[in-house]
Amino acid sequence: MDHLLFVAYLLLFAWLVTKIDFFIKSGLNSTQLIILFLLKVIAGIFYGWLGVYYGQQLQMVDTWYFHYNGLKQYQLLLNHPLDFITSLFHTNYDEGFSKFLDSKDSWWNDVKYLFFDKLLAVFNLFSLGNYYINVIFYSFLTFFGPIALYRVMKNVFPAKEQSLQIAIFLIPSFLFWNSGLHKDGLVFLSFALICYHVYLGLKEKKFSWQRCAILLLALFLMILRSFVLIILLPAVTAWLIAQKSKYKPVYVFGATYFICILFFFTAHYLLPNVNLMEAVAVRQQEFLDLHGNSSIKVHPLEPSFWGFIKNAPQSVALTVLRPYPTDVHHFFSLISCIETLLFLFLYIIFFLFKRKDIHLTPFLLFCLTLSITMFLMIGYTVNILGAIVRYRSIALPFLLSPIIAMTDWKRVKTFIYIKLFNNI
């Protein structure tokens, strides 16, 4: 029965991706849409399979933890539907709904798990509690994310469709980590929807109530990883101001980030209960206490201005350069290492052969600052290589799409041809 239901749903959603207007307007043909959707489903199934057989080694048991909690929430939905809804807003903590950035004894920390469990419970109404059928539903839902970003990038970089398809849909770590039954797919979906609707709102010079409602919904999804709001809000704010300002976008972004950085380091003087530096340092300590299989030694972060300055090189090295070849201990770390080396190669190629007609528009600066600040935040807080690869995968399409699209590949081909010809 489960196998027949799986095939039926797979055929249904593969057909749906070719009929929904949002997908059709991407410019991808039906075959491309079906292939890209099926790749997400396959990656999600593989993700779940690894969680069963290599969950402890690869630290991927969370996906099945969510599944079993989703089954409990499914029973609550069937037997006590009102409690199913109200329990999302219930807290037993004395602080109530405060402690937004805390990862312990906080409603905000609990709700990101509870919300995902309840989403799976809704899936279970139609999947009869089957994990792999839920993968189909989740793949369809999160497919809106890369499609939304692709539509924006295609508008920014016309005639670069093939490069953008690779950079957005086919990055191995992004495809894998954002297709499994975990929060990452929804976090990227929220990023992509915000990017899509802000871009179109600015282009059309209007923000309809429907667009604003979707933006609010996307911001709500940020509860799944509250720290990303620290990263997202300055980037979006600078983008909006730069688009309306008469000053050069790079100046607007510089001024906006200067103010945000100043607030980050002085917030505790203005608001005694808000210490952003300490929140980041505490988050790092929590990762240090996990002792994962791919944990590495790092310098503890001091919650001070100079502490962040001293740890900045380490933060960059962790997210840009790791895993090193010496970090490879199994097949999956080998893939991550090769992928990292390819990214470094692309960065070098871009700086050597970037197109002459590049202008730093507000949108490009948004992508750049969003990616850089996310990389820094990951490097400041995470010391587990598997988690670093997973978390940074969300930012990769925003960073690599412009890099690949703005590289002059004709000059690259000419350079390679001349070198080969001269060596013959």
Buried (B, 14 or more C-beta within 10 A) or exposed (E): EEEEBBEEBBEEBBEBBBEBEEBBEBEBEBEBBBEBBBBBBBBBBBBBBBBEEBBEEBBBEBBBBBBEBBBEBBEBBEEEEEEBEEEBEEBEBEEEEEBBBBBEEBBBBBBBBBBBBBBBBBBBEEBEBBBBBBBBBBBBBBBBBBBBBBBBBBEBBEEBBEBBBEBBBEBBBBBBBBBBBBBBBBBBBBBBBBBBBBBBBBEEEEBEEEBEEBBEEBBEBBBBBBBBBBBBEBBBBBBBBBBEBEEEBEEBBBBBBEEBBEBBBEBBEEEEEBBBBBBBBBBBEEBBEEEBBBBBEBEEBBBEEEBBEEBEEBBBEBBBEBBEEEBBEEEBBBBBBBBBBEBEEBBEBBEEBBEEEBEEBBBBBBBBBBBBBBBBBBBBBBBBBBBBBBBBBBBBBBBBBBBBBBBBBEBBEEBEEEEEEEEE
